[in-house]
């Protein structure tokens, strides 16, 4: 292959040249936190996370988040207190909302965040105001005290399994223990607040937000409307003085060979980005050792070209099909599709049944397809649930006696879009599997598909805004072709697998939503800077997993999940560990292997070799890994930004 020009480091890391927002560390008495782009993040008391994030959201009529433009930023920092002042513009299409923020933290462990804004135009909104994210790890199952709008106080508990409805409504204060010595209290002013379980959308948090969903939306906002709110976070009942300890020098990563789940079947979706796969793409995709290829058939539309393409691609890659049937109403229009597949020599491993008029598929739709499959004596599992978010499945749970499995899709960008949030929310993917198993009647769970961006908006109240020339489609994320995309894929595969999912469909085969780039490259090369004919770094993650197809995933744990994470695979006497740096700066990791692992070798995918791994994946994968030095059962390594390390060994 010809030598390609070297990409800037930031493009390799996360897809764009612009630097990531500055993170300012702060202290308010015993609390440590970070200020970033107008938000407060990771408010911690020692090792305990108290608040994941506090921010102001302006959501348009389709639940789109209008970006912040910050100006006049003033940050005054002292050892145990701080004050931050800034102005924000939220301008997009007809929306023009401007507000001033003030954040004060003091030595008592109290943080006060206030905003006052004015609508400069008239527009429709679904929400304007504060959101407070309460971390799942610390809060799920935790008892709490809720002060209602009328002043009454109720005892409550954060849900353990994902709640389909608001756990708490109409409150102005919330308090819960942080540890045996300390509680935290939240007080809210300026609107009515309630809470939702954001794990429904694979966000790893409970969210307190303003403006209850029981009120009609979208709601009109008149020009000149003033909105003013305050959130106060206060530590209470501290019985002993706390001294901030220095953080550990390294992050520890360990695993338990006694706890494992089967590695799920991994498939891809059919691409629409290229007319047909070429021989190189076919060879690359075959090396992934896939379990299936998903095709979406809108049976009321011109489905035949899509179906013929899927049959051809699946035959060339050597995998069965996962057929997603999109029905309309109660008509039998799907029957010719099923009949056509019955007459072709291409196996179908699963039939996914959806209805475009239903967010969660009805029993009537499932029964119609079940009867057709039975009449034709067609093999393959009948699976249904929702083509949208887990929230839709959780709110309208399926009748499982007609099903061989339950399914839903996953993407990490329903509410937030920055790198840090995408990493934070990875663990929630496993929570969805655990909750789905609770009501699935013992049926296997399939997550299909997993994508970085939403494929469509199931909750829109108006048409999607047309994109401007040169703008990427809303379904495309530049991080698809970056090291970040590879690191995120490791985390997704880890949490879904450890939770016991039976099968996963990731991304597509080719193009800017896929794993392999088309021969002609990106349609917008100035925005999506991939290598024509190459692969994306996440290709190597799926290839590493595919080489151990039929194996197990061992339960693993990181001492700092938001910094370092990974997954552990085993098959026979082989052990493979994928460890990733989830942050923008280098991190030291201590991998605890124990004394039963021998012949340890390591290969790292990072900025130094990412371009070559994309441009010439064959030679990259044929490289001999480097021997690794294990001392007292531990392997120490330093990973650069979003690097993926593959450690191979054998059980002795």
Buried (B, 14 or more C-beta within 10 A) or exposed (E): EEEBEEBEBBBBBBBBEEEBBEBBEBBBBBBBBBBBBBBBBBBBBBEBBBBBBBBBBBBBBBBBBBEBEEEEBEBEBEEBBBBBBBBBBBBBEEBBBBBBBBBBBBBBBBBBBBBBBBBBBBBBBBBBBBBBBBBBEBBBEBEBBBBBEEEEEEEBBBBBBBBBEBBBBBBBBBBBBBEEEBBBBBBBBBBBBBBBBBBBBBBBBBBBBBBBBEEEBBBEBEEEBEBBBBBBBBBEEBEEEBEEEEEEEBBBBBBEBEEBBEBBBBBBBBBEBBEEBBEEBBEBBBBBBBBBBBBBBBBBEEBEEBBEBBBBBBBBBEBBBBBBBBBBEEEEBBBEBBEBBEEEEBBBBBBBBBBEEBBBBBBEBBBBBBEBBEEEEBEBBBBBBBBBBBBBBBBBBBEBEBBBBBBBBBBBBBBBBBBBBBBBBBBBBBBBBBBBBEBBEEBBBBBBBBBBBBBEBBEEEEEEEEEEEEEBEBBBBBBBBBBBBBBBBBBBBBBBBBBBBBBBBBBBBBBBBBBBBBBEBBBBEEBBBBBEBBBBBBBBBBBBBBBBBEBBBBBBEBBBBBBBBBBBBBBEEBBBBBBBBBBBEEBBBBBBBEEEBEBBBBBBBBBEBBBBBBBBBEEBBEEEEEEBEBEEEBBEBEBBBBBBBBBBBBEE
